[in-house]
Amino acid sequence: MYYVPEGTKLCGFYECQDCGSRFLSVQIGPCMVCPDCGEEPDMEIGPDDEMPEVREAAKLLQVIQGEEEVEKMDTLLSLAITGGDYNWL
């Protein structure tokens, strides 16, 4: 599968408020850092550097339950990215 590991039975369906990308994640919470436009901050800062801000712009739209439902949603989202090209499978 493209977004989540094979056999996943529960995942979150997210949409980023900044870039508009939609994705699945096995982490479920009200919001998270977008894997496309968000950056994990480098917490190793010097004395003159400001503390980096973690921006959680991806909002949870729906919790997907059931192995078949997760697989179906993963396939639909991956088709949007690959343009219907099944050669990546």
C-alpha positions in Angstrom: 0.0 0.0 0.0 1.1 3.6 -0.5 0.4 5.5 2.7 0.0 2.9 5.4 1.5 -0.6 5.9 -0.3 -3.7 4.6 -2.9 -5.0 7.1 -3.6 -1.7 8.8 -7.0 -1.8 10.4 -7.3 1.7 11.8 -5.9 5.0 10.4 -6.7 8.7 10.1 -7.6 10.6 6.9 -6.0 14.1 7.0 -6.1 17.2 4.9 -3.4 19.9 5.2 -4.8 23.4 5.7 -1.6 25.0 4.1 -1.0 23.0 1.0 -4.3 21.1 0.6 -2.7 17.6 0.3 -4.7 14.6 1.7 -3.1 11.6 3.2 -3.5 8.6 5.5 -1.6 8.1 8.7 -1.5 5.4 11.3 -1.1 8.1 14.0 -4.6 9.4 14.9 -5.0 12.8 16.6 -6.9 16.0 15.9 -4.0 17.5 14.0 -0.4 16.6 12.9 2.5 17.9 10.9 2.0 17.6 7.2 4.5 15.2 5.5 4.5 17.3 2.3 4.9 20.9 3.5 5.6 20.6 7.2 9.1 20.2 8.6 10.1 18.4 11.7 12.0 21.1 13.7 15.7 20.8 14.4 15.8 21.0 18.2 19.6 21.4 18.3 19.7 25.1 18.5 22.4 27.5 19.4 22.3 30.2 22.1 21.4 32.9 19.5 18.7 30.8 17.7 15.0 31.0 18.3 13.1 27.9 19.4 11.6 26.4 16.2 7.8 26.3 16.0 6.0 23.1 15.2 3.1 23.8 12.9 0.5 21.1 12.9 -1.5 22.2 9.8 -3.0 18.8 8.9 -6.5 18.3 10.4 -8.2 15.0 10.9 -11.2 14.6 8.6 -12.2 11.0 9.3 -11.1 7.8 11.1 -11.0 4.9 8.7 -11.7 1.5 10.4 -11.5 -2.0 8.9 -8.8 -3.5 6.8 -10.8 -3.4 3.6 -11.9 0.2 4.1 -8.3 1.3 4.8 -7.0 -0.5 1.7 -9.8 1.0 -0.5 -9.0 4.6 0.8 -5.3 4.0 0.4 -5.8 2.9 -3.2 -8.0 5.9 -4.1 -5.6 8.4 -2.6 -2.6 6.8 -4.3 -4.4 6.8 -7.7 -4.7 10.6 -7.4 -0.9 10.8 -7.0 0.1 8.2 -9.6 -2.5 9.3 -12.1 -3.9 5.7 -12.4 -0.5 4.2 -13.2 -0.5 0.7 -11.6 3.2 0.1 -12.5 4.3 1.3 -9.0 2.4 -1.6 -7.4 
